[in-house]
Amino acid sequence: MEEQTPKPKNDNKFLIFMGIGFQMIAIIAVSAWLGQLIDHHYKNPKPYVTLALLLFGTVGSIWQLIKQVTHLNE
């Protein structure tokens, strides 16, 4: 028989989802900041790197959200 790892005893769903929201904001903000730094460093006339990293950060944060909510429902 397979041993199951115990789940954390935190039953306050509001705090869990608030933490997930802060993680999403942090991922998107860091990717935007990094994109601006790269665009400024290379003196790009258009913010292509910022837009690409924002897209990557948004997709990554949604993937993280789905992963955490799926784990929460198990």
C-alpha positions in Angstrom: 0.0 0.0 0.0 1.2 3.4 -0.9 1.9 6.0 1.8 0.3 9.4 1.4 2.0 12.5 2.4 0.0 14.5 4.9 -1.6 17.7 3.7 -1.0 21.0 5.5 -3.6 21.7 8.1 -4.3 25.2 6.8 -8.1 25.3 6.2 -8.4 29.0 5.6 -9.0 29.0 1.8 -9.0 32.9 1.8 -5.4 33.1 2.9 -4.4 30.4 0.4 -5.9 32.1 -2.5 -4.6 35.5 -1.4 -1.1 34.0 -1.4 -1.6 32.6 -4.9 -2.7 36.0 -6.1 0.4 37.7 -4.6 2.5 35.0 -6.3 0.9 35.8 -9.6 1.5 39.5 -9.2 5.1 39.0 -8.2 5.8 36.8 -11.2 4.3 39.3 -13.6 5.9 42.3 -12.0 9.4 40.7 -11.9 9.1 39.7 -15.6 8.0 43.2 -16.5 10.9 44.8 -14.5 13.4 42.5 -16.1 12.1 43.2 -19.6 12.4 47.0 -19.0 15.9 46.5 -17.8 16.9 44.6 -20.9 15.1 47.0 -23.2 16.8 50.0 -21.5 20.2 48.3 -21.6 20.0 47.6 -25.3 18.3 50.9 -26.1 15.4 49.2 -28.0 13.1 51.8 -29.6 10.1 49.5 -28.9 9.6 47.4 -25.8 9.6 44.0 -27.5 11.6 42.2 -24.7 9.2 43.7 -22.1 6.2 42.5 -24.0 7.7 39.0 -24.5 8.6 38.6 -20.9 5.2 39.9 -19.8 3.6 37.3 -21.9 5.9 34.6 -20.5 5.3 35.8 -17.0 1.5 35.8 -17.4 1.5 32.3 -18.9 3.8 31.1 -16.1 1.7 32.6 -13.4 -1.5 31.0 -14.8 0.3 27.6 -15.0 1.4 28.1 -11.4 -2.2 28.9 -10.4 -3.6 25.8 -12.1 -1.0 23.6 -10.5 -1.7 25.0 -7.0 -5.5 24.8 -7.3 -5.3 21.3 -8.6 -3.0 20.3 -5.7 -5.5 22.1 -3.3 -8.4 20.0 -4.6 -6.6 16.6 -4.1 
